[in-house]
Amino acid sequence: MTAQPGVWPFVRLKLRLTANGLRGRPARITLFVLGVLAAGFFAITGYAIFAIPGVAGSERAAGLLLPLGGAALVIGWLFLPLIFFGVDESLDPARFALLPLRRRTLITGLSIAALAGLPALATLAATAGMVDTAARLGGPGAAVAQLAGVLLGLILCVAVSRSVTSAFATALRSRRSRDLAAVALALIAAAVGPLQLAALAGAERADWDTFATIADVIGWTPLGSPYSMGLDVVEGRAWAVPLKLLISAAAVGGLLWWWSTTLESAMLGAASEGGRRGGATDRSPVDLLLFRRLPRTRFGALVAREVRYWWRETRRRASLITFSMAGLFLPVSLTISAGSPGSMVIFVGSLAAIALANQFGFDGSAYAANITAGVPGRVEVHSRAAAHAIYTLPLLFTIAVLVGALSANPGRVPSTFGLLVAAYGVGLGLVLPLSIRAAYALPNSSNPFAMSSGGGPAKGLLALAVLVGAVVISLPLQIIALVASSVWLWIGLPVGIAYAAAAYLIGSGVAADLLDRRMPELLAAVTPAR
């Protein structure tokens, strides 16, 4: 029988892969350092927030904040990696397919290695504030119980992230099941929004009794049970601690079992993908409608290729579906809650451009074909932006129509669409140069959310830079829309289109010049290390 390694070789391998990925790449080192600083900020802020009830001596505030905050962390570990950061696949299970490793050894090693990442360390530091609160309110016994819950909650966060994304990636191997799985997960992600709206509405009405009831219920679910153990000791319910330990441990065990059932197919994913051939049914409706209408030029050929890739490539398609759900839900939900959707409209328009933050990373080493063919930077940049806009602009128009319909003011549809287009154009103007200057490689994995080691913080920082920059640059239009609302209804659409065109032309011009000068460096940056 082959001797099985322990868990520490997996941790050392992860750390070494991370270090090797940063070696000799100043841009990635800078982004990684910024990611460390962002993780540190999250850790310090989270610790301060969770420690406030203990400093204030308020058991009622602790009973609300700890279970609800812990549940938000678990949900964040599930959905935020899908939207922004991806799942770090520096230790891709497919790389271990030929090694004689038991499934239990592989699951344990990959789980412990995941705990050595920045997100896990930042989460642990933030939730240490819960231990501080429990210690101040209930003494050492409550602190020990809360510490056990925090550690178990961290394991739960890693398990839920790994198991769900692994199962989703496995389902995406079949073309039809890919579409169904992506839509299903996006709908589940959208269901988080109504819970947030309900919480905000409750806060506005100051119905703290309802909040307390919700927190108590969540405290007996796997989402909040590990984070409310110390509170049970504080309130004299020590008997509840072993029950909540059992609930949390059962949830972790069920998630790890689910992950183990999809692990074998994930290890064989690369091989199974290689033998597949697409058919005529793989063409998108957009592809079928526009293929014959595009000009028979280099630009038209590149647009047709990109349109097809956005429909067929799993990473790109997952990005489109995620934006569709988030983009439709955010402004519509704010309109329903009688709020002003203006700032959210700008946010959604900027969010649309994030999918292009690492557009060359989708191609990887295949981008060498464009360099060999001598594609000019201007044609490359415009064709990629045009293909993305073919999918994005109809979505933005749908959002504008829904906002106008739900607000009982259809006359605002053109001006709302103008704001969306303006923010989208500004986002493109910012993200196109960044996609060339700060490109990074994606792993050769069947997981559509897989990110190279160190790539998660990089992608998150690029997305944050585009969002903040686009919102700030689009603020003049928002101010005009607020100050002169009646006039904006008439001029919003043409002004928004002109604003977007100016921002896009400036950004695409800078991006085209950068691309012409940095094609070899870009190819080296997006080529996965072997």
N, C-alpha and C positions, 0 to 999 in steps of 0.2 A: 504494500500500500504506500502510495506516495505521501511523503510528509507535507503537511499543509503549513504555509507561512502564517505568521501572526498578522495583526492589523497594522503594526508600525511600518512595515515595508510599503504599504499603500500610502501612508502619510508622507513618508520620505519621498516616495515617487511623485506625489502631487506637488510637494514643495520644490523638488528638483525641476519638474516640468514648468512650474511657474517661474522659477529663476531663469531657466534656459529660454523661455519665451520672452523675457525682458532683456536678455543679454544683447548688447549692441544695437538696441532700438530706443533711442532717446525719446521719441514721441510716445511710445508705449509706456516707457518708464514714467514719463510725466503724468500720463493719464492714470497709471496705477497709483502713483503717489497721491494724486487728487482723489482717487477712489478711497485710499486709506484715510485721507482727511475727512471725506464725506462720511465714511463708516464711523470715524471717531466722533464726528458731530452728532450723528444719529445715536451713538451710544451714550454720549454725555447728556443730550437732550432727553432721551428716553429714561435714563436713570433719574434725572431731575423731576420729570413728570410723575413717574411712578413713586418717587419718594415724597412727593408733596403731602399726601394724606397722613403719612407718619409724622412729618414735621409739624403739620397743623393739628395732629392729635384727633383726626376725624375718622372714626370707624365707618360712618355712613359713606363718606367720600371714597374710602378704600374699598368698601363693598361694591361700589359702582365702577370705579376705575380699573381695578385689577382684573376682574373677570372679562369686562368688555374690552379692555386694552389687550389682554392676552388673546382673546378671540380674534381681534383685529390683526394681531401679529401672525397667527396661524393662517388666516385668510390671505394676508399679504404674502406670506411665504408660498402660497399656492398660486396666486394670480399675478403678482408683480414680476416674478421671473418670466412668465409667459409674455407679458406686455413689454417690459423694458430690458431685462438683463439676460434672459435665457438661462439655461441650466448649464453650469460649468461641467463640461465633459472632457476635462483634461485626463480623467481616467475613464475613458469610454469603455463600456463592457465588451464591445466588439474587439477591443485590443487583447482581451484575455481569452478569446474563443479557443485558441489552440493550446492553452495551458491547462494542465491537469488540476484545476481548482474546483473544490466543491462549491455548490451554490451558496451554502451558509458562509463559507470563508469569504467569498466574493461580496456578498451582501454586507457582511460585517465590515470588511475592509473599506468598501466604498462609502459606507455610512460614516465611519470614523474619519475618513479622509475629508468628507464633506464638512464635518464639524471643525476642520482646521482652516476653513475659508473665512474671508472677511465678513460675509453676511452672518455666519453663525457666531463669530466672536462678537460682532456688534450687537446682535440680539441678546447674547448672554450678558454683556455688560449693561445693556439697557434694562433688562428684566432683573438685574441685581438690585435696582431701586425697589422692587417689590419686597425683596428680602429685608431691605432697610426699613420699609414701612411696617412689615410684620414684626420685626424686632422691637421697634419703638412702641407699637401698640400692644404686643402680647408677650414680649420677652424672648428668651433663648428658644423655648419650645416652639413658638410660632415661627421663629426665624428658621429653625431646622426644617420644619414642615414645608415652609415656603421655598427654601433652597432645594429640597427634593422635588417640589413641583416645578420650579424653574428649569432644573436640569431635564426632567422628564418632558416638559413643554418644548425645550429646544430639540430633543430627539424627535418629538412629534412633528415639529416644523420641518425638519430635514426629511423625515419619512413621508410626509404628505406631499412635499414638493417632488421628491424623487419618484414616488410610486405613481402619482397621477400623470406627471409628464412622460414617464416611461410608457405607461399604458396608452396614452394619447399618441405618442410617437409610433408605437407598434401598430396601432389601428390605422395610421396614415399610410401604411404600405400599400393597401389596396386603394385604387383610384376612387372608387365609389365610397368606400368606408372612410377615406380621408376627408371627403367633403362632409359626410354625416358627422364624423367625430369632431371636426373643426367647428361646425355650426353648433353642435351640442355643447361643447366646452365654452364657446363664446356666449351662448345663452345662459349657461351657468354663471359665467363671469358677470353678465349683465344683471343677474339676480342679486348681486351684492349691492348694487346701487339703491334699490328700494329700501334695503335695511338701513343704509346710511341716511336716506331721506327721512325714514321713520325716526331715527335717532335725533336728527336735527330738528324735526318738527316737535318732538317731545321736549328738547332743550328749550325751544322758543316758548313753549307753553309752561315750562318749569314744572312739568308733571313728574316730580322725582319719585313718587310712589310707583308709577308705571316703569320708570327706569330701574328701580330697585327690583321689581318683579322680573323684568327681563334679565337683569344681571344674575338673579338667583337661579333662573332657569338655565341660562348659559353656563353657570357654574357647575351644573350637573351634566353637562354635555362634554364630549372630548375637546371642544374648542376652549372651554374655560375651566374645566375641572382641575388641570394641573396648576393653574394660577390662582386658585381660591383656597388652597389647602391651609395656608397660614391664617387666613381670615377665619376659617372654621375653629382653629385653636383659640384665636383671639375671642371669639364669641362663645366659647365653651362647648363647641360641637366637635370634640376630638374624634368621636366615633365616625365622623364623616370622612376623615382623612384616608383611612384604608380603603373605603369604598371609592373615593375619587382616584386613589392610586390604581385601583383595579380597573376603573373606567378608562383612564389614560393609558395604562399598560395594554389593555385589550385593543384600544384604538391603534397604538403603535404596532402591536403584533399583527393586527389585521392588515395594516398598510404595508408592513414588511413582507407579509405573505403575498399580498397582491403584487408587490414589486417583484418578488421572486418568481411568480408565475409568468411575468412578462420579460424576465431577464434573459431567458434562453433565446427567445425570438429576437430580443434586442442584440444579443451577441452574434446572431446569424443574419442581422439586418443588412449589412453591407453586401453579403453574398447574394441574398435574395433579391436585392435591388438591381444587381448587375445584369441578371438574365432577363429582365422585363423589357418589353417593347411597347411603346405607346401606339395607339391606333388612331383612327380618324375621330373617334369620339372624345379624344383628349383635348380637342380644340374648344376654346371657350366661345360663347355666343359673340362676344366682342371680336374675337379673332375671326370668326366666320363672316361677320358683317363688314369688317374693315379691311380684310386681307386683299381683296381685289380693288379697293378704292385708294390704297396707299400708293404714293408715287413709286415708280420702278427705278428708284435711285438707291444709293447707299444709305441715305437717311431712312427711306421707306423700308428697306430690308431690316435695318436695325430696330426700327419701331415695331415691325411685325414680330421680330424675334423676342423683343422685350415683353410685348403684350402676351405672347404665348408663354413665356417663362413666368410672368406674374400669375398666370392661371395654373400652370402645371407644377412649378417648383414649390415644395412643401413649406419652406421657410417664408417665401414671399406670400404664399396664399394664406398662411396663418396670420401674417402681419395685416393683410387686407381685411380678413374677417374680424380680427381683434379691433382694428380701427373702426370698422363698420358698426360694431356693437357699441363701442365707447362713444363714437361720434354721434350716433343716433340717440343714445340714452342721455348723455350729459345735458345738452341744451334743452331737450324735450322735457326732462324731469324738472329742470329749473323753471321752465315755463309753466308746467303744471302746478308747481309749488308757489306760483304767483311771484316769482323772482324776476330779476332782469337778466335775460340771457346774453346780453351784449358781451361781457367779458368772457363768458363761457364759449360764445361763438368764436371769438378770437383764439381762445385756447384750442378749440377743436380744429380750426383751420390750420393752426401751427402744428398740431398733433399729426395731421395728415402727411406732413413732409418727413416725419421721423423715419418712415420706412426706407428712405434713401440715405440714411446716415452712414450706412456701410454697404452701399449698393454694389461696389466692386468686390466686396468680400463674398457676395453670393456667387460670383463667377469663379473665384479662386484662380487656379493656374490656367483655366480656359480663357482668361483674358489675354493670354499670349497670342491667340488667333487674331484678335483685333489689332494688336501691335504689329504683327506680321503683315496684316493686310493694309497697314498704313492709314487707319481711320483717324482723321483729324480730331483734335480735342473738342472743337466746336460741334461737330456732327455727333460725336459720342455723347456729350453732355445733353444736347438738345433732344436726341432720340430717346435717351433714358427718361428724361423728364416728361416728354410727350407721352410715352407709353404709360407711365405712372398716372399722368393726368387723365388719360382715357378712362381709367377706373375710378379715379378720385373725384373728378368734377361732378359726375352724376350723383355720387353719394353726398357731396356738399349741397347740391341743389335739392336733393330729397330732404336733407336736414332743414334747409331754409323753408321748404314747403310745410313740413311738419310743425316747425316753430310758428309760422304764420297761421296755420290752421288751428293749433291748440290755443293760441293766444287770441283767437277770434278776430284777427286783424290780417286778412290776406294781403292787404296793401303793403305790408312790411316785407313780403317775400323777396322782392328784388333787392332792397337795401340790405337785408340779412345775407342774401347770397353774395352781395358785393363785399360785405365784411369778411365772409368766409373765404372768398377768392383772394382778397387782399392779404389776409393772414397766411393763406397757403402759398401765395407768391413770395411773401417775405420769408417764410420758412424754407422754401426752395432756394432762395437767394443766399440764405445762410448755410444750408446743409450741403449744397453742392460742393463748395470749396472744402468744407470739412471732410466730406466723403473721400476726397482725394488726398488731402494732407494728413488725415488721421485714420486711414484705412487699416484694417487688420484682418487676419485670416480666420476663417471659420473651419471647424473640424470636418473631416469626411465622415459624417455620421448620418444615420437615417432619422435621428431625432431632429425635428424642425426647430427645437428650442435650444439645441446644443451650441455652446459657446466655447471658444478656446480658453485655456487658462489665462486669466487676466483680462479676458475680453468683456466679461460682464460689466465691471466698473467702467470700462472704456465706453461701451455702448450707452450705459446709463448717463454718463457725463455728456456725451454728444447729444443725447436726447434732451437733457436738461438745458444745455446751452442753446439749442435751437428753440425750445419752448420759451425760455426767458427772453432771448433776444428777439424772437418774432413778436411776442406780446408787447415788449417795450417799443419796438419800432412801429407796431400797428396802433399804439395808443392814440396818436393824433387823430386817426379816423374815428376811434371810439369816442374821443372828446367831442368831435364835431357832431357825431350822431346823438350825443346826449344834450349838447347845448342847442343845436338847431335840428331837433327831431323832425319837425314838419318838412324842412328843406331836405333833410337827409333821405326821406322817403323817395324823393325824385332824383337826387344826384348820387345816391348810395351805390347803385350798380355801376355806372360809368366811372365814378371816382375810384371805386374799389378795384375795378379791372385795370385802370390806368396805374394805380398804385402797385398792384401786383406785377404788372408788366415791367414797370421801372425797376422794382426790386429784383425781379427774376433776371432781367437783362444784365444788371450790374453783377449779380452773383454768378450767373452762368458765364459771363465774360471772364471773370476772375478764375472760375473753375476750369474753363477751356485753356487759358494760358498756363495754369498750373499743370494740367494734364499733359499738354504738349511738352513741358519741360521735365515731367516726373514719371513718364510711362514705365521705364525700367524699375524705378524705386517702388512705384505702385504695384507692379507685378510681384516684386519680391515681398512686399508687405502682405499681399492677399494670398500668397502661395502657402498652403499648410506645411509646417515642418514635418519631415519624415523621420 
